[in-house]
């Protein structure tokens, strides 16, 4: 195998590994995540992660985010955004810059940090790793949404049809 083929295979493997961790449902373009959230009228769950070195991040993905119960819940109720800070996985310069700017903007210091954001990017709630598995984590996210996500609340009496 020549050097160019070896490099190409390495890049394909790295991209595949990143996709396997993030999953197709996790967006990595923050502006796109905001657009999708605005269109769907749902909040963004933004995860700040060290996907290839952070033990709690890896545990959260394996035990919660990769599970069908979470995926089914998120498909209807959330837009998933991943701001990843890997040690070994390649990222474009644009993604690295975006993630560093978001980390600074939201004051993220630990991993995993999960932010519940409205479609404009306003922080509504903040959480992190929690033990208890997928059912417990989905209930936790539901509580955060119920407490912070105004568009999900019922319209005021004056706005209802007579």
Legacy VTK file of the C-alpha trace (Angstrom):
# vtk DataFile Version 3.0
C-alpha trace
ASCII
DATASET POLYDATA
POINTS 162 float
0.000 0.000 0.000
1.468 3.351 -0.978
1.653 6.346 1.324
-1.295 8.186 -0.295
-3.550 5.113 0.056
-2.525 4.688 3.679
-3.348 8.331 4.449
-6.707 8.066 2.660
-7.603 4.904 4.604
-6.605 6.564 7.884
-8.793 9.596 7.152
-11.764 7.401 6.219
-11.347 5.407 9.438
-11.152 8.574 11.522
-14.253 10.071 9.918
-16.118 6.787 10.383
-15.111 6.660 14.060
-16.289 10.226 14.588
-19.604 9.467 12.872
-20.033 6.324 14.961
-19.562 8.321 18.146
-21.647 11.301 17.150
-24.201 9.379 15.158
-26.009 10.782 12.176
-28.458 12.600 14.417
-25.760 14.776 16.058
-25.067 17.927 14.064
-21.632 19.545 14.216
-22.571 22.842 12.531
-24.017 25.135 15.195
-25.743 27.490 12.746
-27.431 24.508 11.101
-28.537 23.225 14.519
-30.123 26.606 15.287
-31.909 26.634 11.920
-33.290 23.125 12.411
-34.390 23.948 15.973
-36.202 27.077 14.768
-37.940 25.157 11.995
-38.976 22.291 14.276
-39.756 24.549 17.295
-37.672 22.415 19.645
-34.648 23.151 21.841
-31.060 22.192 21.083
-29.212 19.758 23.313
-25.580 20.807 22.863
-22.970 18.411 24.161
-19.416 19.599 24.802
-17.388 16.397 24.745
-13.955 14.852 24.559
-15.219 11.893 22.559
-11.983 9.938 22.330
-10.428 10.603 25.728
-13.116 11.574 28.286
-14.347 8.468 30.179
-17.654 10.045 31.240
-18.316 11.299 27.691
-17.761 7.820 26.307
-19.938 6.282 29.026
-22.721 8.818 28.348
-22.720 7.983 24.634
-22.636 4.229 25.160
-25.168 4.124 27.983
-27.555 6.885 26.935
-27.113 8.620 23.588
-26.647 5.439 21.530
-29.709 3.767 23.046
-32.977 3.508 21.046
-34.993 5.074 23.889
-32.893 8.250 23.785
-32.753 8.338 19.989
-36.546 8.018 19.750
-37.045 10.750 22.342
-34.519 13.102 20.734
-35.920 12.608 17.239
-39.157 14.308 18.272
-38.084 16.630 21.073
-34.543 17.887 20.427
-31.969 18.971 17.929
-28.683 17.329 18.906
-25.460 19.306 18.525
-21.970 18.010 19.327
-19.065 20.337 20.092
-16.278 17.787 20.259
-12.747 18.349 21.563
-10.993 15.100 20.633
-7.315 14.285 21.074
-6.894 11.989 18.089
-9.844 12.519 15.731
-9.277 14.969 12.897
-11.563 17.978 12.560
-11.690 20.796 10.057
-10.229 24.143 11.053
-13.750 25.613 10.854
-15.188 23.070 13.316
-12.267 23.529 15.715
-12.690 27.313 15.637
-16.489 27.091 16.032
-16.207 24.703 19.005
-13.562 26.827 20.740
-15.698 29.947 20.293
-18.766 28.145 21.666
-16.751 26.791 24.600
-15.685 30.322 25.481
-19.128 31.849 24.838
-20.851 29.394 27.182
-18.019 29.141 29.722
-17.641 25.386 29.377
-14.813 24.100 31.557
-15.638 20.399 32.089
-16.627 17.459 29.913
-19.225 16.359 29.304
-21.223 19.555 29.621
-24.693 19.558 28.118
-26.571 22.748 27.428
-30.236 23.066 26.629
-30.473 26.004 24.225
-33.332 27.777 22.506
-33.174 28.120 18.689
-31.333 31.449 19.005
-28.598 29.821 21.109
-29.763 31.260 24.452
-28.852 28.946 27.322
-31.923 27.559 29.092
-30.331 24.893 31.306
-27.015 23.150 31.957
-26.252 19.598 33.023
-23.629 16.898 32.654
-23.100 13.206 33.190
-25.633 11.511 35.444
-25.711 7.874 36.456
-28.905 5.880 36.204
-29.042 4.920 32.550
-31.077 6.024 29.590
-34.551 6.110 31.185
-33.317 8.287 34.030
-31.427 10.587 31.657
-34.401 11.067 29.340
-36.571 11.923 32.379
-33.908 14.421 33.490
-33.863 16.105 30.060
-37.675 16.188 30.039
-37.665 17.945 33.430
-35.151 20.516 32.183
-37.273 21.166 29.101
-40.482 21.430 31.126
-38.853 23.958 33.454
-37.119 26.056 30.799
-38.715 25.690 27.385
-41.528 28.258 27.124
-42.749 27.317 23.603
-43.757 23.887 24.906
-45.999 25.407 27.544
-49.708 25.639 26.880
-50.846 28.955 25.418
-52.403 31.407 27.876
-56.187 31.265 28.251
-56.552 34.506 26.274
-54.848 32.896 23.270
-57.149 29.864 23.108
-60.008 29.704 20.654
-63.443 30.550 22.141
LINES 1 163
162 0 1 2 3 4 5 6 7 8 9 10 11 12 13 14 15 16 17 18 19 20 21 22 23 24 25 26 27 28 29 30 31 32 33 34 35 36 37 38 39 40 41 42 43 44 45 46 47 48 49 50 51 52 53 54 55 56 57 58 59 60 61 62 63 64 65 66 67 68 69 70 71 72 73 74 75 76 77 78 79 80 81 82 83 84 85 86 87 88 89 90 91 92 93 94 95 96 97 98 99 100 101 102 103 104 105 106 107 108 109 110 111 112 113 114 115 116 117 118 119 120 121 122 123 124 125 126 127 128 129 130 131 132 133 134 135 136 137 138 139 140 141 142 143 144 145 146 147 148 149 150 151 152 153 154 155 156 157 158 159 160 161
